[in-house]
Amino acid sequence: MPNLTRVLFSLLVLLTLSVPAFAAHPVIMQGNGKLAVVNEAGEVEWEMPWKDIHDLHMLENGNILTVRAFREVVEIDRKSKEVVWSYDSSIENGNSGKKIEVHAIQPLADGRVMIAESGAGRIIEIDRSGKLLKTVPLKIENPHPHRDTRLARKLDNGNYLVCHEGDGVIREYDGESSEVVWEYSVPLFGKEPQPGHGLDAFGNSAYAALRLNNGNTLIATGNGHSVIEVTPEKEIVWELHQDDLDGIRFAWVTVLEVHPNGNYIIGNCHAGPGNPLLVEIDPATKKVVWAFDQYDRFGNSAPTSQVLGVSGDVNR
């Protein structure tokens, strides 16, 4: 090998070894009238027609727990693409005749399911027969069946962490007394609210909140275009705003995942072409380590997803 070629080859090897490699992830996402699983290579390996949703979960058996028509909680068999279990919140357990929407669900132990029922202003837990096992009434200052809640999650301590989109508030409810034990009003950061859903809209319509291992709360501020970490004393100790990432702009910030390696997955909805639908960042450096840019496939309204194939516990 000529000397120059040998030197260039050695430099190339050194550069390759010095750049960290971050693997792509398979993802399940809904958008453009479809529910689809996209593999690491960016190819669709499974899909079926499905209309708008705000929450979904891949179960351990490979089936999908999600919502149909914003009212019916369903389990979909991935092989047959058929609904194998359902619970209609608009008519069951005292809701008949009410305007009910479901924007948050969560699979629990022993087949139980948690459901946040907007319009009814409550969280319930049911078994697979539809039996009502628990009811948690919610504090809602601006009631509306479409905006009472976005995502809600039962915490390891038995409490419930709820995003109240219409109130712009995160509330934690005691799992036994149903009392509000922590409340945080999402700030507007000195800006005036602006209508709409896209890059120029603005507000505090909180979408997702996760309790971190350090006791702080990670919040996706919805049309606030940001993710913030808040202490129990309500101090913001970490934040990421609309234009903080090179070449990426946030619009309606939706789903959050915290992976075992400490990285954050952030959903970016209504941001238009040229902006990814999901971004993975290293929170320590605020560097992008992976982006899911499938706008042509899922469109401008793809608020919910789940990254698949991640080993270890994932907080979502």
Long-range contacts (C-beta under 8 A, 24 or more apart in sequence): 20-289, 22-280, 22-289, 22-290, 23-290, 24-290, 25-280, 25-290, 25-292, 25-307, 25-308, 25-309, 25-310, 26-307, 26-308, 26-309, 27-278, 27-292, 27-305, 27-306, 27-307, 27-308, 28-56, 28-58, 28-64, 28-305, 28-306, 28-308, 29-277, 29-278, 29-292, 29-294, 29-298, 29-302, 29-304, 29-305, 30-56, 30-66, 30-298, 30-302, 30-304, 30-305, 31-277, 31-297, 31-298, 31-299, 31-301, 31-302, 32-297, 32-298, 32-299, 32-302, 34-298, 35-64, 35-66, 35-76, 36-297, 36-298, 37-308, 38-292, 38-294, 38-297, 40-309, 42-294, 44-297, 46-78, 48-76, 48-81, 52-301, 53-304, 54-103, 54-104, 54-150, 54-151, 54-303, 54-304, 55-103, 55-104, 55-105, 55-151, 55-304, 56-304, 56-305, 56-306, 57-105, 57-106, 57-107, 57-306, 58-306, 58-308, 59-107, 65-105, 65-107, 65-113, 66-105, 67-102, 67-103, 67-105, 70-101, 70-102, 70-103, 71-100, 71-101, 71-102, 72-102, 73-102, 73-105, 73-113, 73-115, 85-128, 87-113, 87-115, 87-126, 87-130, 89-115, 89-117, 89-120, 92-130, 93-124, 93-126, 93-130, 93-132, 94-120, 95-119, 95-120, 99-145, 100-145, 101-145, 101-146, 101-148, 103-149, 103-150, 103-151, 104-149, 104-150, 104-151, 104-152, 104-153, 104-162, 104-163, 106-152, 106-153, 106-154, 108-154, 114-152, 114-154, 114-160, 116-148, 116-149, 116-152, 116-162, 118-144, 118-145, 118-146, 118-147, 118-148, 118-149, 119-145, 119-148, 121-148, 123-152, 123-160, 123-162, 123-173, 136-160, 136-173, 136-175, 136-178, 137-178, 138-162, 138-164, 138-171, 138-173, 139-171, 139-180, 140-164, 140-166, 140-167, 141-166, 141-167, 141-169, 142-166, 142-167, 147-205, 150-205, 150-206, 150-207, 150-208, 150-222, 151-207, 151-208, 151-209, 151-255, 153-209, 153-210, 153-211, 153-316, 155-211, 156-211, 161-209, 161-210, 161-211, 161-217, 162-209, 163-206, 163-207, 163-208, 163-209, 163-219, 164-206, 165-205, 165-206, 165-207, 165-222, 166-205, 168-203, 168-204, 168-205, 168-206, 169-206, 170-206, 170-209, 170-217, 170-219, 182-232, 184-217, 184-219, 184-230, 184-234, 186-219, 186-221, 186-222, 186-224, 186-228, 187-224, 187-236, 188-224, 189-224, 189-226, 189-241, 197-223, 197-251, 197-252, 197-269, 197-270, 198-251, 198-252, 198-270, 198-271, 198-272, 199-225, 199-242, 199-249, 199-251, 199-270, 199-271, 199-272, 201-251, 201-252, 201-270, 205-252, 207-252, 207-253, 207-254, 207-255, 207-267, 207-303, 208-254, 208-255, 208-256, 208-267, 209-256, 210-256, 210-258, 210-315, 210-316, 211-315, 212-258, 212-315, 218-256, 218-258, 218-264, 220-253, 220-254, 220-255, 220-256, 220-266, 220-267, 221-253, 222-252, 222-253, 222-254, 223-251, 223-252, 224-253, 225-249, 225-250, 225-251, 225-252, 225-253, 226-250, 226-253, 227-253, 227-256, 227-264, 227-266, 238-283, 240-266, 240-281, 240-286, 244-286, 245-279, 245-281, 245-286, 245-288, 246-288, 248-275, 248-276, 248-279, 248-288, 248-291, 249-275, 250-275, 251-275, 252-303, 254-303, 254-304, 255-303, 255-304, 255-305, 255-306, 255-316, 256-316, 257-306, 257-307, 257-314, 257-315, 257-316, 258-314, 258-315, 258-316, 259-307, 259-310, 259-312, 259-314, 260-310, 260-311, 260-312, 260-313, 260-314, 263-289, 265-307, 267-303, 267-304, 267-305, 269-300, 269-301, 269-302, 269-303, 270-300, 270-301, 271-300, 272-300, 277-302, 277-305, 278-305, 278-307
